[in-house]
Amino acid sequence: MPELPEATTSGKLPRLFVATQPDSCRIVKTIQADATQAEMSAHPAGSRASNGHVYVLESSSKALRGCTNAQTPLYPPLYSTTQKEPPVPISMHGLVLVDAETHPRNVLLKFLDNKGRVYWCQIQLLKHTVSQIFNKCDWEEAICVVDSASRGFKVGIAFEFKDHVLAFLTLDLLVQFYWSEDRTQMPAQQPDVYLEFPRFLDDLVAWITQRRTIQSNRAGNAMTLVRATTEIFAGAGVYTISELWHMAGLSPNLTEAEVFDSPSRTARLCAAFYHFGKEAHTTLWPLVQRFLQDYVICVRPEHRLLYSERLHVWGKDRSYVTERFHDLMTRFEAACADRSTGDVWIREFTPSDGPFDVFEPDLVRHALEHEQLNLGSLIFGSELWTTLHASAHLPVACLADENALSRFFRTTPIPGNMSPSWLDPSAYSYLFHLDSKASRARHPRTHLYRASNADIWSVIPAYPDNSAPIFRPRPSRSSTSTKSKSKLSLASAPEVTPMLEGDAETREKALLTYKIRYTQEFTVGPLDYCGIARRIKGRGQDIIFYCKGDPRALKFYHRRLALAEVTAKLKVRGEEKQGLSPKVLAGVEKKVARIPAAALTATSNKENVEGDKPNPKKRRSADRGLALSGLVLSPRKRRRLSS
């Protein structure tokens, strides 16, 4: 499922289109889509829809998309007609795309029709979905010519304009649409943590309060809970959660109560989410813009790994960390190892040996530099934060702690056997590292864990299986400033499912480098999704495939791509030296033969004849070039050298 970074870039692309194209070039001419299997059968034989090609939706369309029990119309209901009425082309309504909003899980498009009505379309990115904007030539000569089963992606919805087509491309048509004249009535009401940080904290406090009053012991895994709570942590999916936990300095098998009963741990998680969101909005989009061909994101194979360089732990063999982080991690590992072979022990805090959380402030720097809403005093405690704030020369405004989360914990009891921060004050004599190279001082190996059918990557180890969280009785509904004194005993400790660590082979195959080099799987990030155009090196310039089977490319290049796919499978099995068998080669040729003929050739020269290899480079006489340009060459006289 697209997470906050992918959803943000999918919204910024149509916003770029709105900002750079005049109104006359943003009027919707048609709405197009791919048909589902059931819809293909319902369309007349020989029609574009029945053949698996993109087709134009009529106003009488009854196509539905989304989750099985809550599907919504694909065609805008405001302009729909019945089967008995004559269809009305969408172009008759003068629908102009006037804005696009980013959202952690959706893209929202704002239209204005010729009656002055505002109409919103929310595209909910349920599964593997990305936005692309093609020019009409590439759309009609490539995307529309190749059927949905062959092109590598399906068209969830596409808006045709004068010269371009805005399309939302998906692997399996798992995408949902909501149409409304009122933005406030759209389902996408969750705040973006970066754009609406105060509102995010308000919602979080309300959620924590509700959970504390209706749940008994809150002993479920906190990572799993956060990932499932999309109404609060919108856009925090499988890989984002691993990144946030690393940035917040949290062990992967902490329970809900262990995280959200701690002011520091809760604040660190919020700070990590804010930092992650700001990076998606401010530094990720410039990276994506480097790979725009017109408005289409297209990358070479080696570019697919660029996004992974921004990640700390997800799918990484090693993580680069500071010396401070590494020292805290080593001490945490030692503390856990000392207790891992004895009897069951309770994960309570002791001032002498913690165990202390492995937290590096550099990883949440954006949040700690936030002047309007700062969580520094919650993370470190007021006294230590005042010292660290001065050492980093931060503005005085960063000392303020008037926010929803701070107010909540000021009036909420903290268990006596639990630290407010779980941090070792002696590790923080300064706030940020001045040397940019400090962030890569050490590179420990990552751990791959598995919980609730999801991978979890971390360099911070899980607490040992013979540890148990502190028992949490249901808190009183009335707040008090005194610390509660819950009775501690092994019998009262809640049972927790052990955190399972993957073996070496499982871990190897889950690495991003492995998946990109040896499989055809898409991974994470806006540069490695279905629908991203592919660049391959050609003779003199790159060849761009806007989809698999793009009929305008020479079959020579299609064959190259097909051979690369099967060769990658041989490499992963260590059989590349044996070469490709005749059976495999025959399969490649069969696959290439199924590529449709181009409707229009790019040029009329022989280099574009189907099946031909690109012509080898030939030396050309400089005089020939001048002659062809119309210049007349005067004869040169040989000069006799004097003796």
C-alpha positions in Angstrom: 0.0 0.0 0.0 1.4 3.5 -0.8 2.6 5.1 2.4 3.1 8.8 3.3 6.1 9.4 1.0 4.5 7.7 -2.1 1.1 9.4 -1.5 2.7 12.8 -1.1 4.6 12.6 -4.4 1.5 11.3 -6.1 -0.3 14.4 -5.0 2.5 16.8 -5.9 2.7 15.6 -9.5 -0.9 16.8 -10.5 -0.2 20.0 -8.4 2.8 20.6 -10.6 0.6 20.1 -13.7 -1.9 22.6 -12.4 0.8 25.2 -11.7 2.5 24.9 -15.1 -0.5 24.5 -17.5 -3.1 27.1 -18.4 -6.8 26.6 -17.6 -7.5 25.8 -21.3 -5.2 22.8 -21.1 -6.8 21.4 -17.9 -10.3 20.9 -19.2 -11.4 17.3 -18.9 -12.3 15.8 -22.3 -12.9 12.2 -21.3 -12.6 9.9 -18.3 -11.0 6.6 -19.1 -10.2 3.4 -17.2 -9.4 -0.3 -17.5 -12.3 -2.8 -17.0 -12.4 -5.5 -14.4 -12.8 -9.1 -15.5 -16.5 -9.0 -14.9 -16.8 -5.7 -16.8 -14.9 -7.2 -19.7 -17.5 -9.9 -20.0 -20.3 -7.5 -19.9 -19.0 -5.3 -22.7 -19.7 -6.2 -26.4 -17.3 -8.6 -28.0 -14.5 -6.8 -29.9 -14.9 -3.6 -27.9 -11.9 -2.0 -26.3 -13.1 -2.9 -22.8 -13.7 -6.5 -23.7 -10.2 -6.8 -25.2 -8.6 -5.4 -22.1 -7.7 -2.0 -23.4 -8.3 1.4 -21.8 -11.8 2.6 -22.7 -13.8 5.8 -22.4 -16.4 5.8 -19.7 -19.9 7.0 -20.7 -22.2 9.0 -18.4 -24.3 5.9 -17.9 -21.4 3.8 -16.6 -22.1 1.8 -13.5 -18.5 0.7 -12.8 -17.6 0.5 -9.1 -14.3 0.4 -7.4 -12.9 -0.1 -3.9 -13.3 -2.5 -1.1 -15.8 -5.3 -1.7 -18.4 -4.2 0.9 -18.1 -0.4 0.3 -17.5 0.1 -3.4 -18.1 3.6 -4.9 -18.8 4.9 -8.4 -15.9 5.4 -10.8 -17.8 8.0 -12.9 -18.7 11.2 -11.2 -22.3 10.8 -9.9 -23.1 14.5 -10.4 -22.9 14.0 -14.2 -24.2 10.4 -14.5 -27.2 9.5 -16.6 -29.4 6.4 -16.7 -29.2 3.7 -19.3 -32.4 5.0 -20.9 -31.1 8.5 -21.3 -28.7 9.5 -24.1 -25.1 9.7 -22.8 -23.7 13.2 -22.1 -20.0 13.5 -22.7 -18.1 14.8 -19.7 -16.6 17.5 -21.9 -20.0 19.1 -22.0 -19.6 20.1 -18.3 -16.4 22.1 -18.8 -14.7 20.4 -15.9 -11.4 22.2 -15.1 -8.8 20.8 -12.8 -8.0 23.7 -10.6 -6.0 22.2 -7.7 -4.6 19.0 -6.2 -4.1 18.3 -2.5 -1.6 15.9 -1.0 -2.7 13.6 1.8 -0.9 10.7 3.6 -3.1 8.1 2.0 -5.0 9.8 -0.8 -4.8 12.3 -3.6 -7.6 14.9 -3.8 -8.4 16.6 -7.1 -10.4 19.8 -7.2 -12.5 20.6 -10.3 -14.6 23.5 -11.3 -17.4 23.0 -13.9 -19.0 25.5 -16.3 -21.9 26.2 -13.8 -19.4 27.4 -11.2 -19.7 24.3 -9.1 -16.7 22.9 -7.2 -16.4 19.1 -7.5 -13.9 17.0 -5.5 -12.5 13.6 -6.4 -10.7 11.7 -3.7 -8.5 8.8 -5.0 -7.8 6.5 -2.1 -4.6 4.6 -2.7 -5.6 1.2 -1.4 -2.8 -0.9 -2.9 0.1 -0.4 -5.3 -1.0 2.9 -6.9 0.9 5.8 -8.4 0.0 8.9 -10.5 1.6 9.6 -13.9 0.9 12.3 -16.4 1.5 11.3 -20.0 1.4 13.4 -23.1 -1.3 12.4 -25.6 1.2 10.8 -28.0 2.7 8.4 -25.4 -0.8 7.7 -24.1 -2.4 6.8 -27.4 0.6 5.1 -29.0 1.7 3.0 -26.0 -0.7 2.8 -23.1 -3.8 2.5 -25.2 -2.3 0.0 -27.6 -1.1 -2.6 -25.0 -3.8 -4.5 -23.1 -4.0 -4.4 -19.3 -2.7 -7.9 -18.8 0.5 -7.2 -20.7 1.5 -3.6 -19.9 2.5 -4.3 -16.3 -0.1 -2.1 -14.7 -3.8 -1.3 -14.9 -5.4 2.1 -15.3 -7.6 2.9 -12.2 -8.8 6.1 -13.7 -7.5 8.6 -16.2 -8.5 12.2 -17.0 -7.8 13.2 -20.6 -7.0 16.9 -21.2 -6.0 18.8 -24.3 -2.4 17.6 -24.5 -2.0 15.3 -21.5 -3.6 12.5 -19.6 -3.5 12.3 -15.8 -3.7 8.6 -14.8 -3.7 6.7 -11.6 -2.0 3.4 -12.3 -2.4 0.3 -10.1 -1.4 -3.4 -10.1 -4.9 -4.8 -9.5 -7.5 -2.0 -9.7 -7.6 -1.9 -5.9 -8.3 1.8 -5.7 -11.3 3.7 -4.5 -12.9 7.0 -5.6 -15.1 9.4 -3.7 -16.9 12.3 -5.4 -18.4 15.3 -3.5 -19.2 19.0 -3.9 -18.1 19.5 -0.3 -14.5 18.9 0.7 -15.5 18.4 4.4 -17.7 15.5 3.5 -14.8 13.5 1.9 -13.6 10.5 3.9 -10.0 11.8 3.9 -10.1 13.9 7.0 -7.0 12.6 8.8 -4.3 15.3 9.3 -1.0 15.3 7.6 1.5 15.2 10.4 3.8 17.7 8.7 1.1 20.2 7.5 -1.2 19.9 10.6 1.1 18.9 13.5 -1.1 20.5 16.2 -4.2 18.8 15.0 -2.3 15.5 14.8 -1.4 15.8 18.5 -5.0 16.7 19.4 -6.3 13.6 17.7 -3.5 11.4 19.2 -4.3 12.6 22.8 -8.0 11.8 22.2 -7.1 8.3 20.9 -4.7 7.6 23.8 -7.3 8.7 26.3 -9.9 6.4 24.7 -7.6 3.4 24.6 -6.6 3.9 28.3 -10.2 3.8 29.4 -11.6 0.9 27.3 -8.7 -1.5 27.1 -7.6 -3.7 30.0 -3.8 -4.2 29.9 -2.8 -2.8 26.4 -0.2 -5.5 26.0 -0.4 -5.8 22.3 2.6 -4.9 20.1 2.8 -1.2 19.7 4.2 -1.3 16.1 1.3 -3.4 15.0 -1.2 -1.1 16.7 0.2 2.0 15.2 0.2 0.5 11.7 -3.4 -0.5 12.0 -4.6 2.9 13.5 -4.8 4.7 10.1 -7.2 7.3 11.4 -4.4 8.7 13.6 -1.1 7.6 12.0 -2.2 8.1 8.4 0.4 7.0 5.9 2.4 5.0 8.4 2.5 1.6 6.8 4.8 -1.4 7.0 8.1 0.1 6.1 7.4 3.6 7.6 6.7 2.0 11.0 10.2 0.4 11.0 11.8 3.7 10.1 9.8 5.6 12.9 10.8 3.1 15.5 14.4 3.4 14.6 14.3 7.2 14.7 12.4 7.2 18.0 14.9 4.8 19.6 12.4 2.1 20.4 12.8 -1.7 20.7 10.4 -3.5 18.2 8.6 -5.6 20.8 7.4 -2.8 23.1 3.8 -3.0 24.0 1.1 -0.3 23.6 1.3 0.6 27.3 5.1 0.7 27.3 5.1 3.3 24.5 2.0 5.4 25.2 2.3 5.5 29.0 5.7 7.1 28.6 5.8 10.9 27.9 9.3 10.6 26.2 8.5 7.5 24.1 5.2 9.0 22.9 6.9 12.3 22.1 9.8 10.7 20.4 7.4 8.7 18.1 5.5 11.9 17.3 8.8 13.8 16.6 10.0 10.9 14.3 6.7 11.0 12.4 6.9 14.8 12.0 10.5 14.6 10.8 9.6 11.8 8.4 6.7 13.8 7.0 8.7 16.9 6.5 11.3 15.0 4.6 8.6 13.6 2.3 7.3 17.1 1.6 10.6 19.0 1.3 13.5 16.8 0.1 11.8 13.7 -1.5 9.9 15.7 -4.1 13.1 17.3 -5.6 14.6 13.8 -5.9 11.6 12.6 -7.9 11.7 15.7 -10.1 15.1 14.7 -11.3 13.5 11.8 -13.1 10.6 13.6 -14.7 10.4 13.3 -18.5 7.8 16.0 -19.2 5.4 14.9 -16.4 6.3 11.2 -16.4 8.5 9.6 -13.7 11.0 7.3 -15.5 14.1 5.7 -14.1 16.9 3.4 -15.0 17.2 0.1 -13.1 20.0 1.5 -10.9 17.8 4.4 -9.9 15.4 2.1 -8.2 17.7 1.9 -5.2 18.1 5.6 -4.8 15.1 5.9 -2.4 16.5 3.1 -0.2 19.5 5.4 0.5 17.1 7.6 2.4 16.0 4.8 4.6 17.7 3.9 7.9 16.7 0.2 8.4 14.0 -1.1 6.1 15.4 -3.7 3.7 19.0 -2.6 4.6 21.8 -5.0 5.3 23.5 -2.4 7.5 22.4 0.9 9.0 24.7 4.0 9.4 24.5 5.4 12.9 26.4 7.9 15.1 28.9 6.9 17.7 26.5 7.9 20.4 23.7 5.7 18.9 26.1 2.8 18.6 27.3 3.1 22.2 23.7 3.2 23.5 22.8 0.2 21.3 25.8 -1.8 22.6 24.8 -1.1 26.2 21.2 -2.0 25.5 22.3 -5.3 23.9 24.5 -6.1 26.9 21.8 -5.4 29.4 19.4 -7.7 27.5 22.0 -10.4 27.1 22.8 -10.5 30.8 19.1 -11.2 31.6 18.2 -13.4 28.6 19.3 -16.7 30.2 17.7 -16.4 33.6 14.1 -16.5 34.9 11.4 -14.3 33.5 12.0 -10.7 34.4 9.8 -7.6 34.2 10.9 -4.7 32.0 10.8 -2.1 34.7 13.2 0.8 34.7 16.2 1.2 37.1 18.2 4.4 37.2 21.5 2.4 37.3 21.3 0.2 34.2 18.0 1.1 32.5 17.8 -0.6 30.1 18.0 2.8 28.4 16.4 3.5 25.0 18.7 3.9 22.0 17.8 7.4 20.9 19.8 9.8 18.6 18.3 13.4 18.5 19.8 14.0 15.1 17.2 11.6 13.6 14.3 13.9 14.7 16.1 17.2 14.1 13.2 18.8 12.3 10.9 18.3 15.2 13.4 19.5 17.8 13.9 22.7 15.8 10.2 23.4 15.5 9.5 26.8 17.0 5.7 26.8 17.1 5.3 23.3 18.6 8.3 21.7 20.3 8.4 18.3 22.1 11.9 18.7 23.5 10.9 19.0 27.2 8.7 15.9 26.9 11.5 13.9 25.3 14.3 14.9 27.7 12.7 16.5 30.7 12.6 20.2 31.2 15.9 20.6 32.9 18.0 18.6 30.4 16.1 20.1 27.5 17.0 23.6 28.7 20.7 22.7 28.7 20.6 20.9 25.3 18.5 23.7 23.8 21.2 26.2 24.8 24.0 24.0 23.4 22.4 23.9 20.0 21.6 27.7 20.0 18.0 27.1 19.3 15.4 29.9 19.4 13.8 30.6 22.8 10.5 29.6 21.3 11.7 26.0 21.3 11.5 25.9 25.1 7.7 26.3 25.1 5.8 23.2 25.9 2.2 24.4 25.5 0.8 21.7 23.3 -1.9 19.0 23.6 0.6 16.2 24.4 2.4 18.1 27.1 -0.9 19.1 28.8 -2.0 15.5 28.7 1.0 14.1 30.4 1.1 16.9 33.0 -2.2 15.6 34.3 -1.7 11.9 33.7 -0.2 9.5 36.3 3.0 7.7 35.4 3.6 4.3 37.0 6.2 4.4 39.7 8.2 1.5 38.1 8.4 3.3 34.8 10.8 6.1 33.7 9.3 9.3 32.3 12.0 9.2 29.6 13.9 5.9 29.5 16.9 7.9 28.4 20.4 8.0 30.0 21.0 11.7 30.7 24.8 11.2 30.7 24.7 10.3 27.0 23.4 13.8 26.0 26.1 16.4 26.7 25.2 18.0 23.4 22.1 17.9 21.2 23.2 17.7 17.5 26.4 16.6 15.9 28.2 19.4 14.1 30.1 17.1 11.7 27.9 15.7 8.9 30.1 12.6 8.7 29.2 11.7 12.3 25.9 10.1 11.1 27.9 7.4 9.4 30.4 6.7 12.1 29.2 3.1 12.6 27.3 0.6 10.5 25.7 -2.2 12.5 23.8 -5.1 10.9 20.1 -5.0 10.9 17.7 -7.6 12.4 14.6 -8.8 10.5 11.7 -9.7 12.8 8.2 -10.9 11.9 5.0 -9.9 13.7 1.4 -10.0 12.6 2.3 -11.1 9.1 4.6 -8.1 8.5 8.3 -7.6 8.4 10.0 -5.4 11.0 13.5 -4.2 10.4 15.6 -2.8 13.3 19.2 -2.4 14.5 17.8 -2.1 18.0 17.3 -5.7 19.2 14.0 -6.9 20.6 13.7 -7.5 24.3 14.5 -11.2 25.1 11.7 -13.7 25.2 12.0 -14.2 28.9 11.1 -10.5 29.6 7.6 -9.3 30.2 6.0 -5.8 30.2 4.9 -4.2 33.4 1.3 -5.0 34.3 -1.0 -2.0 33.6 -4.2 -1.9 35.5 -6.9 0.1 33.7 -6.2 3.8 34.6 -8.8 5.8 36.4 -11.0 8.1 34.3 -10.2 10.9 36.7 -6.7 12.5 36.2 -4.3 13.0 39.1 -0.8 14.4 39.3 0.5 11.8 41.6 2.2 8.7 40.3 0.3 5.5 40.5 1.7 2.5 42.4 0.7 -0.7 40.7 1.7 -3.9 42.4 4.4 -5.6 40.5 4.5 -9.4 40.2 5.3 -12.0 37.6 1.8 -13.5 37.9 0.3 -10.2 37.0 2.5 -9.7 33.9 0.5 -10.0 30.7 1.5 -12.6 28.1 3.2 -11.3 25.0 3.7 -13.1 21.7 7.5 -13.6 21.2 9.2 -11.6 18.5 10.4 -14.0 15.9 13.7 -13.2 14.1 14.2 -14.4 10.5 17.0 -16.7 9.6 19.9 -15.7 7.4 18.3 -16.9 4.1 15.0 -15.2 4.8 16.8 -12.0 5.7 18.9 -12.1 2.5 15.9 -12.5 0.3 14.0 -9.6 2.0 16.8 -7.1 1.4 15.9 -4.3 -1.1 19.1 -4.9 -3.1 18.2 -8.6 -3.5 14.6 -7.9 -4.6 15.6 -5.2 -7.1 18.5 -7.2 -8.6 17.0 -10.7 -8.7 13.3 -10.5 -8.7 10.6 -8.6 -10.6 8.9 -7.4 -7.3 8.3 -3.7 -6.7 9.7 -2.5 -3.4 9.1 0.9 -1.7 9.4 4.5 -2.6 8.1 6.6 -5.5 10.8 5.5 -7.9 10.0 1.8 -7.7 6.2 1.4 -8.2 4.2 -0.2 -11.0 3.5 2.4 -13.7 7.0 4.0 -13.4 8.4 4.3 -16.9 11.7 2.5 -17.5 14.8 3.9 -19.1 17.4 1.6 -20.7 20.6 2.6 -22.5 20.3 2.7 -26.3 22.5 3.8 -29.1 23.3 7.4 -28.3 20.3 8.0 -26.1 18.1 6.3 -23.6 15.1 4.3 -24.7 12.0 4.9 -22.6 9.4 2.2 -22.0 6.2 3.9 -20.9 4.8 0.4 -20.2 5.8 -3.2 -20.8 5.3 -4.1 -24.5 5.6 -0.5 -25.6 5.1 -1.1 -29.4 7.2 1.9 -30.5 10.5 0.4 -29.2 12.5 -2.0 -31.3 12.0 -5.7 -30.5 15.7 -5.8 -30.0 15.2 -3.8 -26.8 12.2 -5.8 -25.7 14.3 -8.9 -26.1 17.0 -7.4 -24.0 14.6 -6.7 -21.2 13.1 -10.2 -21.4 16.6 -11.8 -21.3 17.5 -9.6 -18.3 14.5 -10.9 -16.4 15.3 -14.6 -16.9 19.1 -14.0 -16.4 18.4 -12.5 -13.0 16.6 -15.7 -11.9 19.7 -17.7 -12.9 22.0 -15.4 -10.9 19.9 -15.8 -7.8 20.3 -19.6 -8.1 24.0 -19.4 -8.9 23.4 -20.9 -12.4 24.4 -17.9 -14.6 27.5 -19.7 -15.9 25.3 -22.5 -17.4 23.6 -20.0 -19.8 20.0 -20.0 -20.9 18.5 -23.3 -22.1 16.8 -23.5 -25.5 13.4 -23.8 -23.7 14.0 -20.5 -21.9 15.2 -18.8 -25.0 12.1 -20.0 -26.9 9.9 -18.6 -24.1 11.7 -15.2 -24.5 11.1 -15.2 -28.2 7.4 -16.1 -27.7 7.0 -13.3 -25.3 8.6 -10.8 -27.7 6.4 -12.0 -30.5 3.3 -11.1 -28.6 4.2 -7.4 -28.5 1.6 -5.5 -30.6 2.7 -3.7 -33.7 3.1 0.1 -33.4 0.1 2.1 -34.5 2.5 4.9 -35.7 6.3 4.7 -36.0 8.3 7.4 -34.4 10.3 8.0 -37.7 10.3 6.6 -41.1 13.9 5.5 -41.2 15.0 1.9 -41.3 16.2 2.0 -37.7 12.6 1.6 -36.6 11.7 -1.4 -38.6 10.3 -4.1 -36.3 12.9 -6.7 -35.5 15.9 -4.7 -36.7 18.9 -4.1 -34.4 20.0 -0.5 -34.1 22.4 0.3 -36.9 26.1 0.4 -35.8 27.7 3.8 -35.7 29.5 4.7 -39.0 32.3 7.2 -39.5 31.3 10.0 -41.8 33.5 12.2 -43.8 33.6 15.8 -42.6 33.7 17.0 -46.3 30.5 14.9 -46.9 28.8 16.7 -44.1 29.7 20.1 -45.4 28.7 19.1 -48.9 25.2 18.0 -47.7 24.8 21.3 -45.9 25.2 23.2 -49.2 28.7 24.6 -48.7 31.1 24.5 -51.7 34.6 23.4 -51.0 37.4 25.1 -52.8 40.4 22.9 -53.9 43.4 23.1 -51.7 46.8 23.7 -53.3 49.8 21.8 -52.0 52.6 24.1 -50.9 56.1 23.1 -51.8 58.5 23.3 -48.9 61.6 25.3 -49.7 64.9 23.5 -49.2 
